[in-house]
Amino acid sequence: MLGTAGALAAATLFAAPAAHADSSISIPGGAGAAEFQSYGELFTVHDYQSDGYATVGYLYSYDTGSSYTCLNTNGAAGAAKTCDYEFAENSLVSYQVCKYKASTGPVGCSGVVYDYA
């Protein structure tokens, strides 16, 4: 007969893996960051420097083949910008975050992160 510890260990061994993951990435130098929250498909973009640039996150859905842009123009003293999307469960997405000015476009971008909705 299994005790409480044995039952917990057995449940842990046979539990299904989590379907969702959360991730984040920063612009080199720490000027901004982006986070993807799988549950609810929330994409949040932060601006951490008063440098005259906004911060923009670019998200791509491999399921739909569509690109999405989440622009934070609130400045370093302002709130983060959260964009709410709808994707099929367990669908692959990728994203990156950049500094942004309308006159120059994106600069100083992060690498690309892959995650699942």
PETANOR-V693812 format. One record per residue. N is the residue number from 0. PSI is psi in whole degrees, -180 to 180 (none if undefined). D_FIRST is the distance of its C-alpha to the first C-alpha in Angstrom with 1 decimal. Layout:
N,PSI,D_FIRST  N,PSI,D_FIRST
This chain:
0,137,0.0  1,137,3.8  2,-176,6.5  3,-44,9.9  4,-40,11.3  5,-41,8.8  6,-41,9.3  7,-43,12.9  8,-42,13.3  9,-42,12.2  10,-38,14.5  11,-41,17.2  12,-35,17.1  13,4,17.6  14,145,19.9  15,147,23.5  16,153,26.1  17,139,28.4  18,-13,31.5  19,151,33.8  20,154,35.3  21,147,37.9  22,169,40.6  23,164,43.9  24,152,47.0  25,153,50.1  26,139,53.8  27,133,55.0  28,-6,56.4  29,19,54.2  30,-24,56.7  31,175,54.0  32,164,50.6  33,149,48.6  34,143,45.0  35,123,43.3  36,113,40.5  37,-43,38.7  38,109,37.4  39,-8,40.7  40,57,42.7  41,129,44.5  42,114,46.9  43,132,48.3  44,129,51.3  45,145,52.3  46,119,55.8  47,-3,55.7  48,139,59.4  49,81,62.7  50,10,64.4  51,-2,66.1  52,146,63.5  53,179,61.0  54,135,57.6  55,139,56.5  56,135,53.3  57,126,53.4  58,138,50.4  59,131,50.3  60,119,48.0  61,-24,47.5  62,-45,46.4  63,-19,49.7  64,18,52.0  65,149,53.2  66,147,54.0  67,146,53.7  68,131,55.5  69,106,54.4  70,124,57.3  71,107,57.1  72,17,60.7  73,-12,59.6  74,170,60.4  75,-32,58.7  76,-10,59.1  77,179,57.8  78,157,54.5  79,157,52.4  80,124,52.9  81,127,49.9  82,133,50.3  83,120,47.9  84,169,47.5  85,118,45.7  86,157,44.1  87,145,41.7  88,138,38.1  89,19,37.2  90,146,40.9  91,134,42.4  92,158,44.9  93,156,46.8  94,163,48.9  95,166,51.2  96,144,53.1  97,159,56.8  98,153,59.6  99,136,62.1  100,141,65.7  101,-34,67.5  102,-25,70.4  103,-19,68.4  104,-162,65.2  105,140,61.9  106,160,62.0  107,43,59.7  108,154,56.7  109,179,53.2  110,-173,51.3  111,137,49.3  112,141,45.7  113,141,43.5  114,175,40.7  115,138,39.0  116,none,39.7
